[in-house]
Amino acid sequence: QVQLVESGGGLVQAGGSLRLSCGASGIIFRGSVMGWYRQAPGKQRDLVARIPPSGNTNYADSVKGRFTISRDNAKNTVSLQMNSLKPEDTAVYYCNAAHVMGSYWGRGTQVTVSS
């Protein structure tokens, strides 16, 4: 059974930082494209950042230069370092694992940035 568990969300003031982590089990982590998505109230779920097994990262334009995604294949974890947070970054952040066997989601963690 695939499980993705996010942690690290919370409330932070604008300009602050948070680090999200996602632990994965039940999947072949090394072969998975890992990603972070976010969904604000009333909006669709959008890609924030993605890191394939090769390590070549992709970012949404809105977070380039502020967010950094990384993965630890030994620990089956993917992290998202978020700096210079803005109120518009407020959303539920979801971890995703994309593999030939399917696409899997965590339950999400709330990030709230106050102005």
Beta strands, then each sheet from edge to edge (+ up, - down):
strand 1: 3-7
strand 2: 10-13
strand 3: 18-25
strand 4: 33-39
strand 5: 46-51
strand 6: 58-59
strand 7: 67-72
strand 8: 77-82
strand 9: 91-99
strand 10: 102-105
strand 11: 109-114
sheet 1: 1+ 3- 8+ 7-
sheet 2: 2+ 11+ 9- 4+ 5- 6+
sheet 3: 2+ 11+ 9- 10+
end
